[in-house]
Amino acid sequence: MPAADLPLLIDAARVAGRVATSFAGPTAARWDKPDDAGPVTEADLAVNDALQSTLRLARPDYGWLSEETEDNDARLSADTLFIIDPIDGTRSFVEGGRTWAISIAVAHKRQITAAAIYLPLRHKLYAAGQGVGATLNGAPLRATTNEMQPDSTVLAARPSFHDRHWRDGPPPVERHYRPSLAYRLSLVGEGRFDGMLTLRPSWEWDIAAGALIVSEAGGKITDRTGAPLRFNNAHPALNGVVAAGPRLHGALVNRLGPGRAA
């Protein structure tokens, strides 16, 4: 299945990138979602429509879960589905930044089997297929294998390093930040950073593609308790995410307390 789906995802990501960049970020029409769910722009919706047309025409029997499509129970009966974030990092897009990404994944029986994450303004296309490895612009990726140490680099929002989340205080690492969760995960797979974590409940569409990129690059990814990630949940959210090389991952999870969401 990855061999068949991955080229489709890569082509769709490139098409979506052209659609997204046809909008000028700061001047694209935008509004706020209900319940303080964040901003959305006309570009998000245009990319969602383009992906839905392309992907569902190619795989009409696949289910569909996207941040910008109203969810329903039909996907729960699908063995295979697309999990989409048309623009991950919408605030970066609105501000005219370059660190927003298009995230596309296929899940089969609750496991991610193919993934593509595209940052058109950075000319970076990450891709992965289950059992066939992860790449950046066609070059193989490898996550780092570092233990926890003071110069380990971990991507996380500031609240995730609050004392209340950790058994013995925050880990002794360097904290960094990028606005897109998909990009953070891709950077771990790339080996640019040693790990990433988010301790708040995380939408599946933010995580799905990056999860496969990390694991196919030799990293480990779980929820905040160390439990494996499962996708296509009735409520499509995960209990936080920790991703890193195997040794650092274990050290981070072991240090985390039950805590409240960040």
C-alpha positions in Angstrom: 0.0 0.0 0.0 2.7 2.6 0.8 4.3 2.0 -2.6 1.0 2.9 -4.3 -0.1 5.7 -2.1 3.2 7.6 -1.5 3.6 9.0 -5.1 0.0 10.1 -4.9 0.6 12.0 -1.7 3.8 13.6 -3.0 2.1 14.8 -6.2 -1.0 16.1 -4.2 1.3 18.0 -1.8 3.0 19.8 -4.7 -0.4 20.7 -6.2 -1.5 22.0 -2.8 1.6 24.0 -2.4 0.9 25.8 -5.6 -2.7 26.5 -4.5 -1.5 27.8 -1.1 1.2 30.1 -2.4 -1.3 31.7 -4.9 -2.7 33.5 -1.8 -0.7 36.3 -0.2 -0.6 35.2 3.5 -1.1 38.5 5.3 -3.8 39.7 2.8 -5.7 36.4 2.5 -9.2 36.6 4.0 -9.2 35.2 7.5 -11.5 34.6 10.4 -11.5 32.9 13.8 -13.1 29.5 14.3 -15.7 29.0 17.0 -14.8 28.0 20.5 -11.4 29.7 20.3 -10.1 27.0 17.9 -7.7 29.3 16.1 -7.7 31.2 12.7 -8.6 29.9 9.3 -8.0 31.6 5.9 -9.4 31.3 2.5 -6.2 29.5 1.6 -6.8 26.7 4.1 -10.2 26.1 2.5 -8.9 26.3 -1.1 -6.1 23.8 -0.3 -8.6 21.5 1.4 -10.8 21.6 -1.7 -7.9 20.9 -4.0 -6.7 17.9 -1.9 -10.2 16.5 -1.5 -10.7 16.6 -5.3 -7.3 15.1 -6.1 -7.1 12.4 -3.4 -10.7 11.3 -3.2 -10.9 11.0 -7.0 -7.9 8.7 -6.9 -9.0 6.7 -3.9 -12.8 6.9 -3.7 -13.0 4.1 -1.2 -10.8 5.8 1.4 -12.3 7.7 4.3 -11.5 11.3 5.0 -10.4 13.3 8.1 -9.3 16.9 7.6 -9.1 19.9 9.9 -11.1 21.9 7.4 -13.9 19.4 6.6 -16.8 18.8 9.0 -16.2 15.5 10.6 -18.7 12.6 10.7 -18.9 9.0 11.7 -18.5 7.6 8.2 -14.7 7.5 8.4 -14.9 5.2 11.5 -16.0 2.3 9.3 -13.2 2.8 6.8 -10.2 0.5 7.0 -8.1 3.2 5.2 -8.4 7.0 5.2 -6.7 10.2 4.4 -5.7 12.4 7.4 -5.2 16.0 6.2 -4.1 19.4 7.6 -4.3 21.7 4.6 -2.1 24.4 6.3 -0.5 23.5 9.6 0.8 26.7 11.1 -1.9 29.0 9.9 -0.7 31.8 12.1 2.7 31.7 10.4 0.9 31.8 7.0 -1.1 34.8 8.1 2.0 36.6 9.3 3.8 36.0 6.1 6.2 33.4 7.6 7.7 30.4 5.9 7.3 27.7 8.5 3.7 26.5 7.6 3.3 23.1 6.1 0.8 21.0 4.1 0.4 17.7 5.9 -1.1 14.6 4.2 -1.2 11.0 5.5 -2.8 7.7 4.9 -3.9 5.5 7.8 -4.7 1.8 7.4 -6.2 0.0 10.3 -5.2 2.9 12.6 -1.6 2.9 11.6 0.0 5.5 9.3 1.3 3.9 6.1 2.2 6.8 3.9 3.0 10.5 4.5 4.0 13.8 2.9 4.7 17.1 4.5 5.5 20.0 2.2 6.8 23.5 3.1 6.6 25.2 -0.3 8.3 28.5 0.8 11.2 26.5 2.2 11.3 24.1 -0.7 11.2 21.1 1.6 9.2 18.0 0.9 9.4 15.3 3.5 7.9 11.9 2.7 7.7 8.4 4.2 6.3 5.0 3.5 5.8 2.3 6.0 8.8 0.0 5.8 10.6 2.0 3.1 12.1 4.9 5.1 11.8 8.6 5.2 13.2 11.3 2.9 13.7 15.0 2.4 13.6 16.1 -1.2 14.5 12.4 -2.0 17.5 12.1 0.3 17.2 9.6 3.2 16.6 10.9 6.7 17.9 9.6 10.1 16.9 10.8 13.5 19.7 11.4 16.1 20.6 8.8 18.7 21.7 11.1 21.5 21.0 10.6 25.1 19.6 13.4 27.3 22.3 16.0 27.8 22.5 19.8 28.3 23.0 20.4 24.6 20.2 18.1 23.4 17.7 20.2 21.4 14.0 19.7 21.9 11.2 21.5 20.1 8.4 22.5 22.4 6.1 25.4 23.4 7.1 27.1 26.6 4.2 25.8 28.7 5.4 22.2 28.1 8.4 23.0 30.2 6.4 24.1 33.3 7.5 22.4 36.5 4.0 20.8 37.0 4.5 18.4 34.1 7.8 16.9 35.3 8.7 14.6 38.2 12.0 16.2 38.9 11.7 19.5 37.1 12.0 20.2 33.4 14.6 18.1 31.4 18.1 19.6 31.2 17.9 20.3 27.4 17.8 23.3 25.0 14.2 24.2 24.2 13.5 25.5 20.7 10.2 26.2 18.9 8.6 26.1 15.4 4.9 27.0 14.9 3.9 23.9 12.9 3.7 20.6 14.7 4.1 18.8 11.4 7.3 20.7 10.7 8.6 20.0 14.3 8.2 16.3 13.8 9.8 16.5 10.4 12.8 18.2 11.9 13.2 15.4 14.4 13.1 12.9 11.5 15.7 15.0 9.7 18.0 14.9 12.6 18.1 18.8 12.9 16.7 18.5 16.4 16.9 15.7 18.9 13.3 15.6 19.9 9.9 17.3 20.2 7.0 17.2 22.6 3.6 18.7 23.0 1.7 17.9 26.2 -1.7 19.2 25.3 -4.3 17.1 23.5 -3.2 17.0 19.8 -5.4 16.7 16.8 -4.6 13.7 14.6 -4.2 15.9 11.5 -1.3 17.8 13.1 0.5 14.6 14.0 -0.3 11.8 11.5 2.2 12.5 8.7 5.0 13.5 11.0 4.6 10.4 13.1 5.6 8.2 10.2 8.5 10.4 9.2 9.9 10.2 12.7 9.5 6.4 13.0 10.8 5.7 9.5 13.8 7.8 10.2 14.6 5.6 13.2 13.1 7.7 15.9 10.4 6.8 18.4 7.0 8.5 18.8 4.3 7.9 21.4 1.7 9.8 23.4 2.9 11.6 26.6 2.5 8.4 28.6 4.6 6.3 26.2 1.6 4.5 24.7 1.6 3.8 20.9 -0.3 6.3 18.7 -3.5 5.0 17.1 -5.3 7.1 14.5 -8.9 7.3 13.3 -10.3 7.7 16.8 -13.9 8.7 17.3 -12.6 11.9 18.9 -9.6 12.6 16.6 -7.2 13.7 19.2 -4.1 12.2 20.9 -2.9 12.4 24.5 0.0 14.6 23.7 3.1 13.5 21.7 6.7 12.8 22.5 9.1 12.1 19.6 12.9 11.6 19.7 15.6 9.1 19.1 15.0 6.0 21.2 17.3 6.9 24.2 16.1 10.5 24.5 12.5 9.5 24.0 12.7 7.0 26.9 14.4 9.6 29.2 11.7 12.2 28.4 8.7 9.9 28.9 10.2 8.5 32.2 10.6 12.0 33.5 7.1 13.2 32.7 4.5 13.1 35.4 0.8 12.7 34.8 0.2 16.4 35.1 -2.5 18.6 33.4 -2.4 19.4 29.8 -0.1 22.2 28.8 
